């Protein structure tokens, strides 16, 4: 996700409530990858838990996550069934798949910790590929380590259904004021 805000640390606008003051019990809207505002959201997830898994015919929250077959258990847990289309020319699960899984899971984990006037964008994700898999289900779990007015740091693990650690990652996200949209006549 290469979308970065103009001056994410710009203090313009009213001060935001500290992370501790954000109502975490509200329903969270999961953002589309690369999107920076709630207008781009297409799926709602009750936080902290989703009452049930998505139906088998309704994966993802956009074209990319849908193609990959991502399913949200909760805002901080996303799973995916490995399919032949996700295997690279070397016969292994493509690193792009696990990277995308981490990015989507980090974004959806952070989303409930924002308010209506804030947008988010990925700044950086450092990922360590430890093992791979060629079949079965993988699960990404993310924790928010720190959130302040303009940034957040999260960490994720991707594990195979048999418990093996496949990927570990640390990511940073920008948190910035939503831009007012101008209406054209």
N, C-alpha and C positions, 0 to 999 in steps of 0.2 A: 504494500500500500504506500504509494509514493505521494499521496496527497498530504501536503503539509500546509498549515495555516500561515497566513502572512503575520509575522511577528507574534508567535504563540505566547510569548511572555509579556506582551503589551498590556500594561495595567489599565488601559482605557476602559471606560464603562464603570458601572457600580461594582463595588467589591462583592465577590462571591462568598456565600456561606462556607465556612470550613467544612471539610468532609464529614466531621462529626455531627454537623447540624443538618446534613442532607437526610431527608426521610427515606430510609432504605426499605421501608415496607411497601412503598408504592409499586405499582405494576411497572415493570421495565419493558421498554421497547428495544428489541435487538436491532442494532444498526446494520445496514448493508455494508459489506467490506468496502473500504475506500470512501464511504460516505462520511460527511462531517456533521450532519444535522439530523434531527428527528424527522424532518420532512422526507428523508430518504429511507425511512424505516418501513419494513414490510411485515414484520412478525412481532407479536407480543408474547412475552414470557413472564409469567408471574414469578416474582422473586421473593423468597429465595428458592422456592421449589416449583417445578412444573408438575401439574397434577398427573399427567400421563405423557407417555412418549407420543411423538407425532405418528400419524398413520403411515403405513408403508408407502403409500402413493404420494405423500406430501413431505418431501425432504427439503432441507435448506431454507434459506431466507432470500436467496437471489439465485441467479443462474449458475454462478460458480459453486456455491455451497450445495445447491440442488444437484448439479452434475456429480459432484463428489459424493453425495449421499449423506451429508452431515445431518445429525439429529441431535436436538438439544434435550437433555434430561433436566437441566436447570441452567441458569445464566452462566454458571461456572463449570459446567460439564457438557462436553460435546463428544459424540461418538460417531464412528464411521465403519462400515463394512468394507473390507478390501475386496475389490472386483478386478477383473483382468484389465479394464481400461485404466486403472490406476498404477499398473505395473510398468516400469520403464524398460528400455531396450536391454538393459543388463539383467532383467528378470527379477528385479527387486521393487519394493514399494517406492514410488518416486518421492524424493525429498520435498518436492513442491506440494505434495498432498499433506504431509505432516506440518510443513511450514504454514500452509493455509489453515489447517485445523487449529494450530496454535494462535494465529492472528485473529481468526474469528472468535475463538474462545476467550482470548484476552479482551477483545473489544466488548463482547457481551458481558464479561465479568465486571468491567469498569462501568458500563452503561448505567446500572442501577445506582451508582455512586455519584451521578451527575444530576444537575437540576435542569429544568426546562430551558434555561437561558445558556446552557453550555453545550458545546460540541466537542468531539474528540477526533484525533487522528494519530495513527501510528507514527512514531518518530524512529524507533529502532527495535529490532528483535535480534538477539544473539541466540543462535540455536546450536545445540550439540547433538549430532546424530550418533547414537550409541550402538544401536542394533537396528535390524530391519525385520520385516515380515513379508510374507507373500500371500497369506490367507488369514481369515478370521476377522475379528473386530478389534478396533483400537479405540481408546478412550483418552481424551484430553481433559485434564483438570487444571484449573487456574486459581491462583490466590492473588489477591491484591495486597501487595506488601506496603505500599505507601501512596497516599494521595494528598496533594496539596492544592493550592488554588490554580496552578498552571500545568502541573505534571502529575503523572502517575507511573509507578513501577510495579510490574506484575511478574509472576513466574508460573511456568506451566510444566507439567510432565505429561508425556504421551506414553501410555502403556498398552501392551497387547492384552487381549482377554485372558491370556495365561499368566499375567502379572509381570512379564518382562518389561523393563524400562527401555523404551525405544528412543525417546527424545527428551531432553531437558532444555528449557529456554527461559530467558529473561527479556522482558520488553519494557520499553518506555513509550508513553503516550502523552501527547499535548492535550491540554484542556483549555479551551479558549471561548470567549464570548460568541454567542450566535450572532451572525450578521443579519441585519434587517434586510429583507428582500424588498426591493423597489418594484412597485407595480407600474407596468407600462400601459399607457392609455389604449 
